[in-house]
């Protein structure tokens, strides 16, 4: 057990650090940059905390470089699902929310809960993540240009300009997809896992690449943990016999995984015998369409966990 814990509340441009050491809290804000990381390390040395347990929420990638820096500096690092921090905040009756308070809350959570240590993904996974996130950014840019094209009216010159940009983006996205395929082909374990994923009806090449980049199966003890990581666990709202609220997805987790699984789940509802039967049972129970899609996404992720963990291709008779 470490004598000091570090809570980190991370944003895109900066992060707030709360150091809990010998019962005292010390606060400081740093830039989310290489220079800011060096300043953080100097600040920790100043407070005689050369080795500690740092904890942060899993974010949309804003904390990746900081987690790497702290890990390489010899600290224990935990990257936890935001739902765990939220639950801890409720248990502490914390109602106010500021960066300073959140960092202190994470430091106390780390001290009391001792979350499991995080290990950086290997270099080939980091490279795949970078390629996939670049593809995602280009897809968003293309959609913005398509929206502008629809709003351009009869302005021919604007149409021409937008069409050229869209064509350029299409060409670059095609090149990236080829680079992603080549990258996976260069690594036998990624190639093997891609083939396992493609054996599941509903999952195609790009979805498989997203899953390989965002889900390291060996770090999870169960399929439920993976579903929680993706924010696909259901939230029920019931009280006594009179309150029956709608069941919703928690959506506290990896948004990229949820986006990557949405269309495959729709396909799996029609072409994957396990998920098709599962969805039919939910329909008979009166579940709403969006509830069924969310459940299909979760079921699909359970199948993903199963084939990757076992190393065996999808078999409908076995999975059932």
C-alpha positions in Angstrom: 0.0 0.0 0.0 1.3 3.4 -0.9 1.6 6.2 1.7 0.4 8.8 -0.9 -2.3 8.8 -3.5 -2.8 11.2 -6.4 -6.2 12.1 -7.7 -6.3 13.5 -11.3 -9.2 15.3 -12.8 -8.3 15.6 -16.5 -9.5 18.0 -19.3 -8.2 18.5 -22.8 -5.9 21.5 -22.0 -5.2 21.0 -18.3 -5.6 18.7 -15.3 -6.1 19.3 -11.6 -4.0 17.2 -9.2 -4.9 16.4 -5.6 -2.1 14.8 -3.5 -3.3 13.0 -0.4 -0.2 12.5 1.8 -0.3 11.7 5.5 -3.9 12.8 5.7 -3.3 16.2 4.1 -4.5 17.3 0.7 -2.3 19.4 -1.6 -3.8 20.9 -4.8 -2.3 22.2 -8.1 -3.4 22.7 -11.7 -1.1 21.8 -14.6 -1.1 22.1 -18.3 -2.0 18.8 -20.0 1.4 18.8 -21.9 4.9 17.5 -21.6 5.9 20.6 -19.8 3.0 20.2 -17.4 4.0 16.6 -16.7 7.5 17.7 -15.8 6.1 20.3 -13.5 3.9 17.7 -11.9 6.9 15.5 -11.2 8.8 18.4 -9.6 5.8 19.2 -7.5 5.6 15.6 -6.3 9.3 15.6 -5.4 8.8 18.8 -3.5 6.1 17.1 -1.4 8.3 14.1 -0.9 6.1 11.8 -3.0 8.6 10.1 -5.3 6.5 6.8 -5.5 2.7 6.9 -5.2 -0.6 5.5 -6.5 -2.1 7.8 -9.1 -5.7 7.5 -10.2 -7.7 9.0 -13.0 -11.0 8.3 -14.8 -11.0 6.7 -18.2 -11.5 9.7 -20.5 -11.7 10.2 -24.3 -8.0 9.9 -24.6 -7.1 13.1 -22.8 -5.3 11.3 -20.0 -3.4 8.7 -22.1 -0.1 10.6 -22.2 -0.2 11.5 -18.5 -0.9 7.9 -17.6 2.1 6.8 -19.7 4.3 9.5 -18.1 3.4 8.5 -14.5 3.8 4.8 -15.3 7.3 5.3 -16.8 8.3 7.5 -13.8 7.7 4.4 -11.6 4.4 5.3 -10.1 1.4 2.9 -9.8 -1.4 4.1 -12.1 -5.0 3.2 -12.1 -7.4 4.2 -14.9 -10.9 3.5 -13.7 -14.5 3.6 -15.1 -16.1 6.9 -14.2 -19.1 5.0 -12.9 -17.0 3.8 -10.0 -16.0 7.4 -9.1 -19.6 8.5 -9.4 -20.7 5.7 -7.1 -18.0 6.7 -4.6 -19.1 10.3 -4.7 -22.6 9.3 -3.9 -21.4 7.2 -1.0 -19.5 10.3 0.3 -22.6 12.5 -0.1 -20.7 14.9 -2.4 -23.1 17.2 -4.2 -20.9 20.0 -5.4 -18.7 19.4 -8.5 -15.5 21.3 -9.3 -12.2 20.2 -10.8 -10.6 20.7 -7.3 -13.3 18.7 -5.5 -13.3 16.0 -8.2 -9.5 15.5 -8.0 -9.7 15.3 -4.1 -12.5 12.8 -4.4 -10.5 10.6 -6.8 -7.5 10.7 -4.4 -9.7 9.5 -1.5 -11.2 6.8 -3.7 -7.7 5.6 -4.6 -6.7 5.5 -0.9 -9.8 3.7 0.2 -10.5 1.3 -2.7 -6.9 0.6 -3.9 -8.1 0.1 -7.6 -6.2 -2.4 -9.7 -3.0 -1.2 -11.4 -3.1 -0.2 -15.1 -0.5 -1.3 -17.6 0.0 0.6 -20.9 -1.1 -1.2 -24.0 1.7 -2.5 -26.2 3.2 -0.3 -29.1 1.2 -2.1 -31.8 -2.1 -1.4 -30.0 -1.2 2.3 -29.5 -0.4 2.5 -33.2 -3.8 0.9 -34.1 -5.6 3.3 -31.7 -3.9 6.3 -33.4 -4.9 5.0 -36.9 -8.5 4.3 -35.8 -8.9 7.7 -34.1 -7.6 9.5 -37.1 -10.1 7.6 -39.3 -12.8 8.7 -36.8 -11.7 12.3 -37.1 -11.8 12.2 -40.9 -15.3 10.6 -40.8 -16.5 13.5 -38.6 -14.9 16.1 -41.0 -16.6 14.4 -44.0 -20.0 14.5 -42.3 -19.6 18.2 -41.5 -18.8 18.9 -45.2 -21.8 16.8 -46.3 -24.0 18.8 -44.0 -22.6 22.0 -45.5 -23.3 20.7 -49.0 -26.9 20.1 -48.1 -27.2 23.7 -46.9 -25.4 25.2 -49.9 -28.5 25.7 -52.0 -27.8 26.5 -55.6 -24.4 28.0 -55.1 -22.5 26.1 -57.8 -19.0 27.3 -56.7 -19.6 26.2 -53.1 -20.9 22.9 -54.3 -17.7 22.4 -56.4 -15.5 23.3 -53.4 -17.3 21.0 -51.0 -17.3 18.1 -53.5 -13.5 18.4 -53.9 -13.0 18.3 -50.1 -15.3 15.3 -49.7 -13.5 13.5 -52.5 -10.2 14.2 -50.8 -11.5 13.0 -47.5 -12.9 9.8 -49.1 -9.5 9.1 -50.7 -7.6 9.6 -47.4 -10.1 7.4 -45.5 -9.6 4.6 -48.1 -5.9 4.9 -47.6 -6.2 4.8 -43.8 -8.4 1.7 -44.0 -5.7 0.0 -46.1 -3.0 1.1 -43.5 -5.2 -0.3 -40.7 -5.5 -3.7 -42.5 -1.7 -3.8 -43.2 -0.9 -2.9 -39.6 -3.1 -5.8 -38.3 -1.6 -8.2 -40.9 1.9 -7.4 -39.7 1.1 -8.6 -36.2 0.1 -12.3 -36.0 -1.8 -12.0 -32.7 -3.9 -9.1 -34.1 -4.4 -11.0 -37.3 -5.6 -14.0 -35.4 -7.9 -12.0 -33.2 -9.4 -10.2 -36.2 -10.3 -13.5 -37.8 -11.9 -14.6 -34.6 -14.0 -11.4 -34.5 -15.0 -11.7 -38.2 -16.4 -15.1 -37.4 -19.2 -13.4 -35.4 -22.1 -12.5 -37.7 -22.6 -8.7 -37.6 -19.0 -7.8 -37.2 -17.0 -6.5 -40.2 -13.4 -5.3 -40.8 -13.7 -1.8 -39.3 -15.7 -2.9 -36.2 -13.1 -5.6 -35.6 -10.3 -3.0 -35.8 -12.1 -0.8 -33.3 -12.6 -3.8 -30.9 -8.9 -4.7 -31.2 -7.8 -1.1 -30.5 -10.2 -0.5 -27.6 -10.6 -3.9 -25.8 -7.6 -5.7 -24.4 -9.4 -8.9 -23.2 -6.6 -10.0 -20.9 -7.2 -7.0 -18.7 -10.8 -8.0 -17.9 -12.0 -10.8 -15.6 -15.4 -11.1 -17.2 -17.6 -10.1 -20.1 -19.6 -7.9 -17.7 -16.5 -5.9 -17.0 -16.0 -5.2 -20.7 -19.7 -4.2 -21.0 -19.2 -1.8 -18.0 -16.1 -0.4 -19.7 -18.2 0.4 -22.8 -21.0 1.9 -20.8 -23.4 -0.8 -21.9 -24.6 -2.0 -18.5 -28.3 -1.3 -17.9 -29.6 1.1 -15.3 -32.9 0.2 -13.7 -35.2 2.7 -12.1 -37.6 0.9 -9.7 -38.8 1.7 -6.3 -41.4 -0.4 -4.3 -44.4 -1.4 -6.4 -45.4 1.9 -7.9 -42.2 3.3 -9.6 -41.2 1.6 -12.8 -38.9 3.8 -14.7 -37.4 3.0 -18.1 -34.3 0.9 -18.3 -31.4 2.9 -19.8 -27.8 2.3 -20.7 -25.3 3.7 -18.2 -23.3 5.4 -21.0 -20.5 5.9 -18.5 -17.6 4.4 -20.3 -15.9 4.1 -23.7 -18.1 6.0 -26.1 -16.0 4.9 -29.1 -16.9 1.3 -28.3 -20.6 2.1 -28.1 -20.5 3.9 -31.5 -18.6 1.1 -33.0 -21.1 -1.5 -31.9 -24.4 0.3 -32.8 -24.6 -0.6 -36.5 -23.1 -4.1 -36.0 -25.9 -4.7 -33.4 -28.5 -3.8 -35.9 -27.0 -6.2 -38.4 -26.6 -8.9 -35.8 -30.4 -8.6 -35.0 -31.1 -10.0 -38.5 -28.1 -12.2 -39.3 -26.7 -13.5 -36.0 -28.9 -16.4 -34.7 -27.9 -15.9 -31.1 -28.7 -12.2 -31.0 -31.8 -12.6 -33.3 -33.3 -15.1 -30.9 -32.3 -12.9 -27.9 -33.9 -9.8 -29.4 -37.1 -11.7 -30.2 -37.4 -12.7 -26.6 -37.0 -9.1 -25.5 -39.7 -8.0 -27.9 -42.1 -10.6 -26.5 -41.4 -9.1 -23.1 -42.5 -5.7 -24.3 -39.1 -4.0 -24.3 -38.8 -0.8 -26.3 -36.8 -0.8 -29.6 -33.9 1.2 -28.2 -33.7 -1.0 -25.1 -33.5 -4.0 -27.4 -30.7 -2.4 -29.5 -28.7 -1.6 -26.3 -29.1 -5.2 -25.1 -28.0 -6.5 -28.5 -24.9 -4.3 -28.3 -24.1 -5.7 -24.9 -24.8 -9.3 -26.1 -22.5 -8.8 -29.1 -19.8 -7.6 -26.8 -20.2 -10.7 -24.6 -19.7 -12.8 -27.8 -16.6 -10.8 -28.6 -15.2 -11.5 -25.1 -16.0 -15.2 -25.5 -14.2 -15.8 -28.8 -11.2 -13.7 -27.9 -10.9 -15.2 -24.4 -11.3 -18.8 -25.7 -9.4 -18.4 -28.9 -12.2 -20.2 -30.8 -14.3 -18.9 -33.7 -17.9 -18.2 -33.1 -20.2 -21.3 -33.1 -23.9 -20.6 -32.8 -24.7 -24.0 -31.3 -21.9 -23.6 -28.7 -22.8 -20.0 -27.9 -26.5 -20.9 -27.3 
